[in-house]
Amino acid sequence: MKNQRNNFSHRAVDALIFCAINAVVKAGEAIMEIYDTDIAVQLKSDNSPLTMADKNANKIINALLKETKIPIISEENEQIPFTERKNWESCWIVDPLDGTKEFIKKNGEFTVNIALLFKNKPVLGVIYVPDTKLLYY
């Protein structure tokens, strides 16, 4: 990890970590607003569940990470063709609500995940558990 981090200044990494932490916490707040309601579920083309919490969290994360000018790959975004992605030096990888099935079951076992890749190597990662407000980075 040290080698990849050397490609970003310490200030830049600190700012990116802060941005990612802010994004997961804000997304987690939006997720928890829906958690205690009657959760409507749609099915994606692969038959996996999709809720308004997934959509809202994704919208918040995209808006906050967009400020970094680093491209975003998210499970809930329209997929960008590989022919374009292959030339990216860095990108965010996002799962705005990992564990949608657990979210629907209301068992608290779901997270918000963000990682930053640089030259296909992880530079940083942030995982937030909205139900317990536990944060890993």
C-alpha positions in Angstrom: 0.0 0.0 0.0 2.9 2.3 0.7 4.0 2.3 -2.9 0.6 3.2 -4.2 0.2 5.9 -1.6 3.4 7.5 -2.8 1.6 8.4 -6.0 -0.6 10.7 -4.0 0.6 13.3 -1.5 -0.2 12.7 2.1 -2.5 15.7 2.0 -4.3 14.3 -1.1 -4.8 10.9 0.5 -6.1 12.6 3.7 -8.5 14.7 1.7 -9.7 11.6 -0.2 -10.2 9.6 2.9 -12.1 12.4 4.5 -14.3 12.7 1.4 -15.0 8.9 1.4 -15.8 8.9 5.1 -18.1 11.8 4.7 -19.8 10.0 1.8 -20.3 6.7 3.6 -21.7 8.4 6.7 -24.1 10.6 4.8 -25.2 7.6 2.7 -25.6 5.6 5.9 -27.9 8.3 7.3 -30.1 8.2 4.2 -30.2 4.4 4.4 -31.3 4.5 8.1 -34.1 6.9 7.2 -35.7 4.1 5.1 -34.7 1.2 7.5 -37.6 1.7 9.8 -40.2 2.1 7.0 -42.1 -0.4 4.9 -39.3 -1.2 2.4 -40.4 -1.4 -1.2 -38.2 -3.9 -3.2 -37.6 -4.0 -7.0 -35.6 -6.6 -8.8 -32.6 -5.8 -11.0 -32.0 -7.6 -14.2 -29.9 -10.2 -12.3 -32.8 -10.8 -9.9 -31.0 -9.1 -7.0 -33.0 -6.7 -4.9 -32.9 -3.0 -5.2 -34.5 -0.5 -2.7 -34.9 3.2 -2.4 -32.1 3.0 0.2 -29.7 1.7 -2.5 -30.7 4.4 -4.9 -30.5 7.3 -2.3 -27.2 6.1 -0.9 -25.7 5.9 -4.4 -26.9 9.4 -5.3 -25.3 10.9 -2.2 -22.0 9.0 -2.7 -21.8 10.0 -6.4 -22.5 13.6 -5.6 -19.8 13.8 -2.9 -17.1 11.8 -4.7 -17.7 13.7 -8.0 -16.0 16.6 -6.3 -12.7 14.6 -6.4 -12.8 14.5 -10.3 -12.0 10.7 -10.0 -14.3 8.5 -12.1 -16.8 6.3 -10.1 -17.8 2.7 -10.7 -20.8 1.8 -8.7 -23.0 -1.2 -8.6 -26.0 1.1 -9.1 -24.6 3.4 -11.8 -24.9 2.8 -15.5 -21.9 0.6 -16.4 -19.2 2.4 -18.4 -17.7 0.4 -21.3 -14.3 -1.2 -20.6 -12.9 0.5 -23.7 -13.3 3.8 -21.7 -12.4 2.4 -18.2 -9.2 0.7 -19.3 -7.5 4.1 -19.7 -8.4 5.4 -16.3 -5.4 5.7 -14.0 -7.6 5.8 -10.9 -11.2 5.2 -9.9 -13.6 4.9 -7.0 -15.3 1.5 -6.6 -18.6 1.8 -4.7 -21.2 -0.5 -3.3 -23.7 2.0 -1.8 -25.6 -0.7 0.1 -23.8 -4.0 0.4 -26.2 -6.5 1.9 -29.5 -5.3 0.5 -31.1 -8.7 1.4 -30.0 -8.2 5.0 -31.2 -4.6 4.9 -34.6 -5.9 3.8 -34.6 -8.5 6.6 -33.8 -5.6 9.0 -31.0 -7.6 10.7 -28.5 -4.7 10.7 -25.9 -6.7 8.7 -25.3 -4.3 5.8 -22.5 -1.8 5.0 -21.6 1.1 2.7 -18.3 0.4 0.9 -16.0 2.7 -1.0 -12.5 2.0 -2.3 -10.0 4.0 -4.3 -7.9 2.3 -6.9 -4.8 3.7 -8.5 -3.2 1.7 -11.4 -5.4 -1.2 -10.5 -4.1 -1.3 -6.9 -6.1 -0.3 -3.8 -5.0 2.9 -2.2 -7.7 3.3 0.4 -11.0 1.8 1.6 -13.8 2.8 3.8 -16.5 0.6 5.2 -19.4 1.9 7.3 -22.0 -0.1 9.2 -25.0 2.3 9.4 -26.9 0.3 12.0 -24.1 0.4 14.6 -22.3 3.5 13.2 -19.1 1.5 13.1 -16.5 2.9 10.6 -13.5 1.2 9.2 -10.9 2.9 7.0 
